[in-house]
Amino acid sequence: MKRYAAILFLGLLTAFALFGAGCDKIKVPGNIAGQIFNSDGQPQGFVSVQLIAVDSGTVLQSELASETGNYMFKAVDPGKYILKVMGMGNIEQPCDAKEFKLLPGKTQTVNVNLLPRAGATDSAQP
């Protein structure tokens, strides 16, 4: 009987260590995916998409959007993020990106629409 009590105690101790006081330190990565659209609502490919941590302002990852404007960031820790879109010459493109929260183990879809640049004579985006 003492043996079973010891096993139960060790099991509870292990469960507490994994899920109790330290559960906020367990980070299950997720993914962020989406598509970039130009100001006419058409897919905008070949722009750089930057993933930025809201709390530090640090660029964590950068991906080149595919020809159809699709991008994906893999194995991202849960947290609050915002995206920046960079065009030719590494110039930031105005867009409607808003802060979002990635939950543990989830894939968050974030589509971004580029906005017309001030003074632009046409709606083409580089």
N, C-alpha and C positions, 0 to 999 in steps of 0.2 A: 504494500500500500504506500509506503514512503517513497518507493521508486516512482510510482505513478504521480504522486504529488510533486516530486522533483521535476519530472518531465513536464507536467502542466505548468509549473512555475517558470521553467525555462522557456516554454512556448509563449506564455503571456509576456514575459520579459522581452523576448525577441519581437513579438507583435507590437509592443509599446515602443520599442526602439525604432522599428520601421515605420509605424503609422501613427504613433503618438506625438510626443513632443517635437520630433524632427520632421514631421510630414511636410512642413512648408519648405523644406530644403530639397525635397525630391522633385526633380524637374523632368517631366516627360516631354521630349521635343515634339513639335508639330511642324506643319508646313504652311506656307503662304503662297497662294497661286492666284493668277488673275490675267487680265488682258488690258492693254493700253489702247485707247481710242483717240483719234484726232478730234479737232473741234467740229468736224462734220459728222462725227459718229462712226467713222470708218476705222478699222483696225490700223494701228500705227506700229509698224515693226522697226526693228533695228535701232531702238533707243535704249539707253542704259537705265535700269531701274535700281534704285538704292534703297536698302532696308535700313532704317535709322531707329535706334533705341530712343524713346521719348525721354527717359530719365537722364541719359548722359549726352544725347545729341550725337552719338557715335555712329558712323556708318559701319554696320556689321557685315553686310554682304552686298554685292553688286552683281546684277545679271543683265545680259543683253536680251532684250525681248526678241522673240522669233519674228519671222517675216509676217506672221499674222498677229503680232502684238502680244503673244502669250509669254508669260514668265513664271518661274517657280523658285521659291527659296525653300530648301529642305533642311530638316533637323534644326529648327529654330526653337530656342527656349521660350516658355510661356512669358508673356509680358506685354507691355504697351509699345506700339510701333507706329511709324508713319513712313510713307514712301515718298521719294523724290524721283522725278524723271529728268534725265539729262540728255540733251540732244547733241548734235555735232559740235565739236569744239568744247565739249564738256560744259555746255551752257544749260543751266537749270531751266526747264520748261514750266510755265505756269500751268497748274492743274488743280483739280478739285479733290486731291487726296486729303483725307481726314485721319486723325488718330484712330487706331483700332486696337483691340485687345486679342491676343492669341491665347487660347486656353490649352492646357496640357493635352497632348496627344491628338489634337484636332488639326484639320486643314481649314484654314480661313481663306475665303475667296474675297479678293479685293481688286475690283476693276477701277481703272483711273481714266478720267476724261481730261485731255489736254484742253486748255482754254486759249482763245485767240490772244496773240500777243498785242500789246498796245502799239498802235501805229502800223500794224501789219495790213498790207493792201489785199492779201488773199488769205484763204484759210489753210493753206498748205503748211505743214509742220515739218521741220527737218528731222 
